[in-house]
Amino acid sequence: MTQRLETAFKRASQLPEEVQDALAAELLARIEAVETTNLPQTEGAFVSAYEVSKHLAGSIKGGPSDLATNKKYLEGLGASSMR
């Protein structure tokens, strides 16, 4: 357990019981939310935006299949950053 987490637990243990219950409920809800989203759970490691969102690829119907292969969608890309 990290020092920061250990300190947090010690501080929480000094709070009133109803506050401890609320904190525990919030923590469990957040843990369940992470587990149900299937996000990478690597503590301290870099996780790219692609890794977090790759399950969304192809989920929008009716759009272009691949923006990078259609020159029309790439027109002007990056132009605003070149000014």
N, CA and C atoms as a LAMMPS dump frame, in Angstrom:
ITEM: TIMESTEP
0
ITEM: NUMBER OF ATOMS
249
ITEM: BOX BOUNDS ff ff ff
-5.0000000000000000e+02 5.0000000000000000e+02
-5.0000000000000000e+02 5.0000000000000000e+02
-5.0000000000000000e+02 5.0000000000000000e+02
ITEM: ATOMS id mol type element x y z
1 1 1 N 0.853 -1.168 0
2 1 2 C 0 0 0
3 1 3 C 0.903 1.236 0
4 2 1 N 0.537 2.22 -0.808
5 2 2 C 1.347 3.43 -0.875
6 2 3 C 1.175 4.256 0.389
7 3 1 N 2.143 5.103 0.659
8 3 2 C 2.087 5.979 1.837
9 3 3 C 0.859 6.889 1.767
10 4 1 N 0.577 7.382 0.578
11 4 2 C -0.574 8.279 0.406
12 4 3 C -1.891 7.571 0.752
13 5 1 N -2.03 6.338 0.285
14 5 2 C -3.237 5.569 0.562
15 5 3 C -3.336 5.214 2.043
16 6 1 N -2.219 4.851 2.635
17 6 2 C -2.202 4.524 4.064
18 6 3 C -2.618 5.741 4.897
19 7 1 N -2.131 6.913 4.53
20 7 2 C -2.501 8.147 5.229
21 7 3 C -3.99 8.427 5.075
22 8 1 N -4.513 8.202 3.881
23 8 2 C -5.939 8.428 3.632
24 8 3 C -6.79 7.508 4.496
25 9 1 N -6.396 6.246 4.613
26 9 2 C -7.147 5.305 5.446
27 9 3 C -7.101 5.708 6.921
28 10 1 N -5.952 6.151 7.38
29 10 2 C -5.842 6.59 8.777
30 10 3 C -6.74 7.789 9.043
31 11 1 N -6.751 8.748 8.108
32 11 2 C -7.606 9.931 8.266
33 11 3 C -9.078 9.541 8.227
34 12 1 N -9.424 8.635 7.315
35 12 2 C -10.817 8.207 7.206
36 12 3 C -11.288 7.483 8.462
37 13 1 N -10.39 6.742 9.091
38 13 2 C -10.77 5.99 10.293
39 13 3 C -11.108 6.906 11.465
40 14 1 N -10.706 8.167 11.377
41 14 2 C -10.983 9.126 12.45
42 14 3 C -12.284 9.902 12.213
43 15 1 N -12.908 9.684 11.079
44 15 2 C -14.162 10.362 10.756
45 15 3 C -15.337 9.647 11.414
46 16 1 N -16.471 10.34 11.553
47 16 2 C -17.659 9.677 12.104
48 16 3 C -18.06 8.46 11.257
49 17 1 N -18.699 7.489 11.901
50 17 2 C -19.03 6.235 11.233
51 17 3 C -19.902 6.437 9.997
52 18 1 N -20.855 7.362 10.05
53 18 2 C -21.727 7.578 8.891
54 18 3 C -20.945 8.151 7.709
55 19 1 N -19.918 8.937 7.984
56 19 2 C -19.064 9.472 6.915
57 19 3 C -18.208 8.344 6.345
58 20 1 N -17.7 7.482 7.204
59 20 2 C -16.931 6.327 6.739
60 20 3 C -17.791 5.446 5.84
61 21 1 N -19.048 5.231 6.229
62 21 2 C -19.956 4.421 5.41
63 21 3 C -20.17 5.054 4.04
64 22 1 N -20.339 6.372 4.012
65 22 2 C -20.547 7.072 2.74
66 22 3 C -19.3 6.978 1.864
67 23 1 N -18.128 7.131 2.473
68 23 2 C -16.879 7.005 1.708
69 23 3 C -16.721 5.597 1.142
70 24 1 N -17.03 4.594 1.949
71 24 2 C -16.917 3.211 1.494
72 24 3 C -17.877 2.942 0.347
73 25 1 N -19.096 3.453 0.443
74 25 2 C -20.081 3.256 -0.624
75 25 3 C -19.612 3.912 -1.914
76 26 1 N -19.058 5.119 -1.812
77 26 2 C -18.553 5.825 -2.995
78 26 3 C -17.376 5.074 -3.61
79 27 1 N -16.478 4.593 -2.786
80 27 2 C -15.323 3.837 -3.277
81 27 3 C -15.761 2.572 -3.997
82 28 1 N -16.694 1.847 -3.415
83 28 2 C -17.183 0.624 -4.055
84 28 3 C -17.872 0.925 -5.375
85 29 1 N -18.634 1.991 -5.439
86 29 2 C -19.305 2.372 -6.685
87 29 3 C -18.286 2.697 -7.769
88 30 1 N -17.224 3.399 -7.39
89 30 2 C -16.192 3.74 -8.379
90 30 3 C -15.428 2.511 -8.838
91 31 1 N -15.164 1.586 -7.934
92 31 2 C -14.477 0.346 -8.305
93 31 3 C -15.346 -0.445 -9.281
94 32 1 N -16.633 -0.545 -8.984
95 32 2 C -17.55 -1.267 -9.871
96 32 3 C -17.624 -0.593 -11.237
97 33 1 N -17.59 0.741 -11.262
98 33 2 C -17.645 1.467 -12.533
99 33 3 C -16.407 1.163 -13.374
100 34 1 N -15.25 1.112 -12.766
101 34 2 C -14.011 0.8 -13.485
102 34 3 C -14.051 -0.636 -13.993
103 35 1 N -14.53 -1.548 -13.152
104 35 2 C -14.59 -2.955 -13.556
105 35 3 C -15.542 -3.163 -14.731
106 36 1 N -16.645 -2.434 -14.77
107 36 2 C -17.629 -2.638 -15.826
108 36 3 C -17.25 -1.955 -17.131
109 37 1 N -16.327 -0.996 -17.101
110 37 2 C -15.923 -0.334 -18.341
111 37 3 C -14.782 -1.055 -19.033
112 38 1 N -14.17 -2.024 -18.374
113 38 2 C -13.051 -2.786 -18.939
114 38 3 C -11.885 -1.892 -19.349
115 39 1 N -11.653 -0.824 -18.609
116 39 2 C -10.525 0.049 -18.896
117 39 3 C -9.247 -0.579 -18.363
118 40 1 N -8.121 -0.273 -18.987
119 40 2 C -6.851 -0.77 -18.458
120 40 3 C -6.656 -0.278 -17.023
121 41 1 N -6.237 -1.152 -16.137
122 41 2 C -6.094 -0.797 -14.731
123 41 3 C -4.639 -0.938 -14.297
124 42 1 N -3.761 -0.213 -14.958
125 42 2 C -2.345 -0.279 -14.639
126 42 3 C -1.975 0.966 -13.851
127 43 1 N -1.686 0.79 -12.581
128 43 2 C -1.364 1.922 -11.709
129 43 3 C -0.015 2.521 -12.078
130 44 1 N -0.001 3.813 -12.318
131 44 2 C 1.227 4.524 -12.591
132 44 3 C 1.733 4.386 -14.015
133 45 1 N 1.111 3.548 -14.829
134 45 2 C 1.569 3.361 -16.204
135 45 3 C 0.78 4.274 -17.136
136 46 1 N 1.411 4.688 -18.217
137 46 2 C 0.748 5.518 -19.221
138 46 3 C -0.231 4.659 -20.001
139 47 1 N -1.455 5.15 -20.141
140 47 2 C -2.463 4.484 -20.952
141 47 3 C -2.878 5.472 -22.031
142 48 1 N -2.734 5.085 -23.289
143 48 2 C -3.04 6 -24.386
144 48 3 C -4.541 6.19 -24.547
145 49 1 N -4.898 7.272 -25.218
146 49 2 C -6.309 7.528 -25.514
147 49 3 C -6.879 6.397 -26.361
148 50 1 N -6.07 5.854 -27.248
149 50 2 C -6.509 4.726 -28.072
150 50 3 C -6.886 3.532 -27.198
151 51 1 N -6.047 3.187 -26.241
152 51 2 C -6.32 2.038 -25.377
153 51 3 C -7.634 2.21 -24.621
154 52 1 N -7.898 3.429 -24.165
155 52 2 C -9.112 3.695 -23.403
156 52 3 C -10.348 3.649 -24.296
157 53 1 N -10.215 4.068 -25.558
158 53 2 C -11.394 4.21 -26.412
159 53 3 C -11.489 3.195 -27.55
160 54 1 N -10.586 2.237 -27.644
161 54 2 C -10.594 1.33 -28.793
162 54 3 C -11.865 0.495 -28.883
163 55 1 N -12.559 0.282 -27.772
164 55 2 C -13.807 -0.471 -27.826
165 55 3 C -14.909 0.301 -28.558
166 56 1 N -14.704 1.603 -28.779
167 56 2 C -15.686 2.426 -29.487
168 56 3 C -15.486 2.396 -31.004
169 57 1 N -14.367 1.904 -31.463
170 57 2 C -14.071 1.888 -32.9
171 57 3 C -15.149 1.144 -33.662
172 58 1 N -15.684 1.788 -34.694
173 58 2 C -16.713 1.183 -35.524
174 58 3 C -18.102 1.207 -34.929
175 59 1 N -18.281 1.908 -33.811
176 59 2 C -19.591 1.901 -33.151
177 59 3 C -20.56 2.936 -33.714
178 60 1 N -20.076 3.871 -34.519
179 60 2 C -20.944 4.891 -35.105
180 60 3 C -21.311 4.449 -36.513
181 61 1 N -22.584 4.259 -36.729
182 61 2 C -23.071 3.784 -38.026
183 61 3 C -23.293 4.96 -38.964
184 62 1 N -22.999 4.777 -40.234
185 62 2 C -23.262 5.786 -41.238
186 62 3 C -22.114 6.736 -41.509
187 63 1 N -21.066 6.688 -40.73
188 63 2 C -19.917 7.559 -40.947
189 63 3 C -18.933 6.918 -41.907
190 64 1 N -17.892 7.66 -42.269
191 64 2 C -16.875 7.081 -43.152
192 64 3 C -16.152 5.946 -42.427
193 65 1 N -15.749 4.941 -43.165
194 65 2 C -15.107 3.787 -42.54
195 65 3 C -13.721 4.125 -41.992
196 66 1 N -12.989 4.983 -42.696
197 66 2 C -11.649 5.342 -42.241
198 66 3 C -11.324 6.733 -42.749
199 67 1 N -11.268 7.693 -41.86
200 67 2 C -11.018 9.078 -42.26
201 67 3 C -9.671 9.253 -42.947
202 68 1 N -8.701 8.461 -42.577
203 68 2 C -7.356 8.627 -43.12
204 68 3 C -7.259 8.227 -44.59
205 69 1 N -8.189 7.449 -45.088
206 69 2 C -8.112 7.013 -46.48
207 69 3 C -8.893 7.921 -47.421
208 70 1 N -9.612 8.879 -46.896
209 70 2 C -10.407 9.777 -47.725
210 70 3 C -9.818 11.181 -47.634
211 71 1 N -9.182 11.623 -48.699
212 71 2 C -8.484 12.922 -48.713
213 71 3 C -9.42 14.084 -48.366
214 72 1 N -10.709 13.968 -48.687
215 72 2 C -11.669 15.03 -48.409
216 72 3 C -11.712 15.341 -46.906
217 73 1 N -11.622 14.315 -46.074
218 73 2 C -11.692 14.512 -44.629
219 73 3 C -10.402 15.068 -44.05
220 74 1 N -9.318 14.986 -44.815
221 74 2 C -8.029 15.462 -44.322
222 74 3 C -7.717 16.889 -44.758
223 75 1 N -8.549 17.472 -45.644
224 75 2 C -8.293 18.837 -46.121
225 75 3 C -8.265 19.816 -44.957
226 76 1 N -7.203 20.606 -44.885
227 76 2 C -7.081 21.634 -43.85
228 76 3 C -6.665 21.114 -42.483
229 77 1 N -6.45 19.824 -42.347
230 77 2 C -6.042 19.276 -41.072
231 77 3 C -4.706 19.87 -40.628
232 78 1 N -4.675 20.448 -39.477
233 78 2 C -3.465 21.031 -38.926
234 78 3 C -3.193 22.46 -39.386
235 79 1 N -4.017 22.979 -40.272
236 79 2 C -3.794 24.325 -40.8
237 79 3 C -3.871 25.388 -39.722
238 80 1 N -4.787 25.208 -38.767
239 80 2 C -4.95 26.224 -37.716
240 80 3 C -3.745 26.259 -36.792
241 81 1 N -3.031 25.167 -36.655
242 81 2 C -1.86 25.148 -35.772
243 81 3 C -0.615 25.699 -36.461
244 82 1 N -0.695 25.918 -37.758
245 82 2 C 0.453 26.417 -38.523
246 82 3 C 0.453 27.941 -38.631
247 83 1 N -0.542 28.584 -38.107
248 83 2 C -0.622 30.055 -38.221
249 83 3 C 0.291 30.748 -37.273
